[in-house]
Amino acid sequence: MLNKNLFAVKMEELLVLFPNWNIEFDAKNMRVWYNQFSDLTDNEFKRMIDTYVKNEQYPPTVGSLRKYIVKEFDSSKDNPTLQQVEKWKREAAKVPESTKLEFREKMKELIKEKSNAQ
């Protein structure tokens, strides 16, 4: 959920950077605008505003700002392959360091043996 203080700071930034933006940010308007972006994370909102400012010359609308949303990727729910990798990492964390070290040494020996056999 979007931090309200961050929202206010970035909206003030828009007011400064787009001096012809004819909007009054009273409590009612702030609430209406905030509700349009409350689904974003802080990083998504910051990135959206910053990208808009760098690319647009006209004062923003909700729709024109939302075109610049880049959703943060959550590997735990969006990608089954990355979910599996995370599962493997958790399982690997349970393996004792001594076992990992022994495996690495045997792997090095095997690689050396196979590279000398050619």
N, C-alpha and C positions, 0 to 999 in steps of 0.2 A: 504494500500500500504506500502510496506517495506521501512523503513527509510534507505537511502543510507549510512549514517554514521555508523549505526548499522551493515549494511551489510559489510562494509569495515573492521570494527573492528573484526567481527566474522570470516571473511575470513583470516585476519592476524593471528588470533588465530589458525585456521586450519594449516596455514603455519608453525607455531611454533611447534604445536603438532604432525605434520606429516612431519618431516624434509626431508624425501625422496620424498616428493611430488614434482615432476618435472613440475612445472607450473610457468609461469611468469605473475604476475598480473599488466600488463600495462593497460592503459586506455581502449584499445580495449577488452582485455580479461575480465576486470572488468565489462564492459558494457554487454558483452555476458553472463557472469555468472549471473549478476544482473537480466537480463531479464528472466532467468530461474526460479527465485524465487520472482519476483516482485508481484506475486499474493498472497503472504503470508503476514500475519500480522507480526509485530515485535516479538510478543510472539511466534507465530508458528515457525518463523525462528530461534529464540534463542533456543527453545526447540528442534528443529530438529538438530541443530549443536551440542548442548550439549549431546543429546542422541547418536548421531553418534560417538562422541569422546569417550563416555563411553563404547561403544559396538563394535567398529571396530578397526582393527589393520592396515588396508591398507588405503592409501590416497584416498580421496573421488572422486567420479564422480558425475555428476548431478543426475543420476539415483540412485546411492547408497545413496545419501543424501535424495532424495525425498521419499525414502522408510520409512524414519523416521518422516515424516510430520504427525502431529496430528492436524487436523483442529479444530479450536475453535468452540464451539457450540453456535449458535445464536438462542436462543429459540423463538425469535419473528418471524423467518421465517421457522424454521425447524420442529417445533413440534406444531400441532394444540391444543393439550391439554395444553401445557404451554402458548400458545397464549391466551387461555380462562382464565387461571389463572391470567395472566397479566391484562386482561380486568376486571376481578373481583376485583383485587387490585385497579385499577383506580376507579372503581365504589365505592368501600369501602372507598376510600379516601374522597369521597364527603359526606359521612355520618357524621353528627355532633358527636363530642366526647361524648356529653351528651346522645345521643341515644345509642351509643356503650356501655357506662357505664351502662345505664339502662338495656340493653340487657344482659350484663354479670351478673348483680345482679339477674335478673330473672332466668337466666340459673343456677346460683349457687343454688338458692332456689329450683328450680325444681329437680336438681340432689340430693340435700340434702333430699328433700321430697321423692323421688323415692328410695333412698338408705335406708331410715328409714322404708319404707313400706315393705321391704323384710323380 
